[in-house]
Amino acid sequence: MAKYDITPLTPNPDFDMMYFMEVAGETRIEGDILEEFEEFWDKWAAESLKAYELKNPEGEGKFVLIFLDQAAEDAIEGIWQDSPTHGLLFHALAITMVMSAAQGFVPELQQGKCAPLPRPGQGILAAFEDLGLTWNEEGSVNRKYAVLTPYPYTGGCEVCHLSANCPKSTVRS
């Protein structure tokens, strides 16, 4: 088993209002919420957003892993407890941030393509462990807001671990 090289990356997510509105399923957002968003966006981008390149040193296999840490999740949970409506908007903000960061590393994702989730092998699982993360068999990591996808882009549904159950799958029979 090859131990994957873990290289920190510097994510630079841009806030795209139209993309956020799509993620949130909203047609308008009040100005006071946008002001709150700016504060959280800047704080999360500086302190909570993590990005790594995971690379098999023996050749095949290179991925980008992006996630928001526990502090961001706790902040969203606190907002949710105070106001489920605001909590849902901040949930969408977190998704927007992680996906915007992913789009910065994998530009094909800006063209509406999904970020396929590969089935992690032992090297990726070891890298997760080194980063303090846990892989769940249903196809997720122990972070609510996370993306693991091939880097650079190598295909969509045909390389995705979730393609058999995904409603957007183009390879399901």
SULNORFEN-V802360 format. One record per residue. N is the residue number from 0. RES is the residue in one small letter. PSI is psi in degrees with one decimal (* if undefined). Layout:
# SULNORFEN-V802360
{{N:RES:PSI} {N:RES:PSI}}
This chain:
# SULNORFEN-V802360
{{0:m:126.3} {1:a:131.6} {2:k:124.6} {3:y:140.9} {4:d:136.4} {5:i:115.5} {6:t:118.4} {7:p:141.1} {8:l:160.7} {9:t:101.6} {10:p:148.1} {11:n:71.5} {12:p:137.0} {13:d:137.4} {14:f:114.9} {15:d:109.0} {16:m:-42.3} {17:m:-40.7} {18:y:-43.9} {19:f:-45.7} {20:m:-38.9} {21:e:-47.4} {22:v:-43.0} {23:a:-17.5} {24:g:31.5} {25:e:156.2} {26:t:-14.8} {27:r:153.3} {28:i:136.4} {29:e:148.5} {30:g:-37.7} {31:d:-32.5} {32:i:-40.3} {33:l:-37.8} {34:e:-41.1} {35:e:-41.0} {36:f:-44.1} {37:e:-43.9} {38:e:-48.0} {39:f:-41.3} {40:w:-49.5} {41:d:-42.8} {42:k:-47.5} {43:w:-41.7} {44:a:-37.1} {45:a:-34.8} {46:e:-32.2} {47:s:-21.5} {48:l:122.2} {49:k:141.8} {50:a:138.7} {51:y:145.2} {52:e:128.4} {53:l:119.4} {54:k:133.2} {55:n:116.2} {56:p:-12.1} {57:e:6.7} {58:g:-88.6} {59:e:138.6} {60:g:105.0} {61:k:132.6} {62:f:158.5} {63:v:134.4} {64:l:124.7} {65:i:135.4} {66:f:158.3} {67:l:139.3} {68:d:179.5} {69:q:-35.1} {70:a:-41.4} {71:a:-42.7} {72:e:-42.1} {73:d:-39.6} {74:a:-43.9} {75:i:-42.3} {76:e:-40.3} {77:g:-42.5} {78:i:-42.3} {79:w:-41.0} {80:q:-36.0} {81:d:-38.0} {82:s:104.5} {83:p:-33.6} {84:t:-47.5} {85:h:-38.1} {86:g:-41.6} {87:l:-38.6} {88:l:-39.7} {89:f:-30.5} {90:h:-46.5} {91:a:-35.0} {92:l:-41.9} {93:a:-43.8} {94:i:-44.1} {95:t:-42.4} {96:m:-48.8} {97:v:-43.4} {98:m:-35.2} {99:s:-40.9} {100:a:-42.2} {101:a:-41.0} {102:q:-30.2} {103:g:-30.5} {104:f:-30.4} {105:v:85.3} {106:p:-25.3} {107:e:-25.0} {108:l:-21.9} {109:q:-18.4} {110:q:20.3} {111:g:5.3} {112:k:147.6} {113:c:159.9} {114:a:95.0} {115:p:139.3} {116:l:114.9} {117:p:156.5} {118:r:115.5} {119:p:133.4} {120:g:-173.6} {121:q:-35.9} {122:g:-43.2} {123:i:-42.8} {124:l:-38.7} {125:a:-39.2} {126:a:-42.2} {127:f:-47.8} {128:e:-43.2} {129:d:-30.8} {130:l:3.7} {131:g:23.3} {132:l:159.0} {133:t:132.0} {134:w:134.3} {135:n:136.4} {136:e:-26.0} {137:e:-3.2} {138:g:39.4} {139:s:169.2} {140:v:164.0} {141:n:34.4} {142:r:133.5} {143:k:-32.5} {144:y:93.6} {145:a:150.9} {146:v:132.0} {147:l:121.1} {148:t:155.1} {149:p:146.6} {150:y:108.7} {151:p:177.3} {152:y:132.2} {153:t:15.5} {154:g:170.0} {155:g:-111.9} {156:c:-33.8} {157:e:-16.7} {158:v:7.3} {159:c:131.0} {160:h:-28.6} {161:l:3.7} {162:s:-28.2} {163:a:-27.1} {164:n:-5.7} {165:c:131.2} {166:p:-18.0} {167:k:0.8} {168:s:137.2} {169:t:1.6} {170:v:0.5} {171:r:143.6} {172:s:*}}
